[in-house]
Amino acid sequence: MKMLKRRSIESTSSIPEKLGPYLYYSSYNPDFKCYRKSPEGQVELVFELDDIPELKKLSPKHKQGIDSPVIRISDDHAKVIYIADIYMNDRPVLGVKDLKTGKVIVSPT
């Protein structure tokens, strides 16, 4: 068993995906975060779980059980659209984060 543990690779990030001029990738250690890397090599945090306003209402223990959200980047790379089942009731929260202002707009549930 020790031999197997030494050979296993624990992945804490996703494979980068090229969208337009940027490389986007996610990190899962300890919480979900999404980054983008510009052609010049600058790395920018574009989304993290703490961007979801509803999470502020939840206990730390409840937050640990939340799955990673599904995110999409707008064609102009100015917005992040997310879907997250933060209440774990199959009624996901939908929101949009404006990357220029940092403002998050949440869809009414």
N, C-alpha and C positions, 0 to 999 in steps of 0.2 A: 504494500500500500504506500509506503514512503516513496518508493521509486516512482509510482504514478503521480504522486503529488509534486515531485520535483520536475516532472516532464510537463505538467499541465501549465498552460498559459492563461492567466486570469486577465481577460480583456476589460479595460476600463474606458475604452473609447471606440468610436465607430470608425469605419473606413471612410476617409475623406471623399466627398462627392463634389465634382466640379460643376458649378452652375454659373454660366457667364464667366466673368473674370475671377470669381472667388472659388476657394475651396471651403466647403462647409463640413464640419465634423462635430460629433457630440462626445461628451465625457459623462461618465456615470459614477464618478467617485468623488464624494459620497452621494451627491445629488446630481440630477440631470442638468447639464448646461450645454448650450450650442454655441460654437465659435465659427468665425469665418476668417480666412487668411487671404489677404489681398495679393495681387501679383508682385507687389513690392516686399512682401513678407510680413506685413503688419497683421497681428492677430487681434481680433475684436470679439468680445463676448456679445452675442446677439440675443440670447434668450437663456433664462434659467427658471427653475421652478418658482423662485421667489417673485418672479414677474406676475404670477397669477394672483390677483387680489384676494380671491376666495381662500387661498391657503393661509392667510393671516388669521382666519377664524378657527382654524383647526389646531388640535393639540400636536405637539412634536411626535408623539407616538403614532397618531393617525397619519401624519405626513410620511412616516417611514414606509407605510404600506402602499403608497401611491405608485402606480406604474409610470414609466416615462411617457410624456405626452407625444402625440403625433404632431409634427410641425411641418409647415411648408413655407417657402420663401416666395414673396411676390416677384413677378417678372422684372420689376425695376429695382429689386434688392432693397427696397425701402421699408418693407413690412414683413413681420413674421406672423403667420396664422397658426394658432395652436388649438388642439382638441385634447382635453384631459378629463378623465373620469375620476375626479378628486374625491367624490363622495362614495365611490365604489358601488354605485347603484344603477349602472348602465344608462345614466343620464349625464352625458359628458358636458363639460363647460367649454364653450367656444369663445375665443378671443383673438384680438389683433393687436400686435405691438408695433407702434411706429418707431422705427429705428433712429429717425432724426430727432424726435422729441423725447422718446422713451415712454410716451403715454400708452397705456393699455386700455383698450375698449373691450368690454365683455358683453357677450350676447345675453339678453335676458333669458332666464330659464323658466 
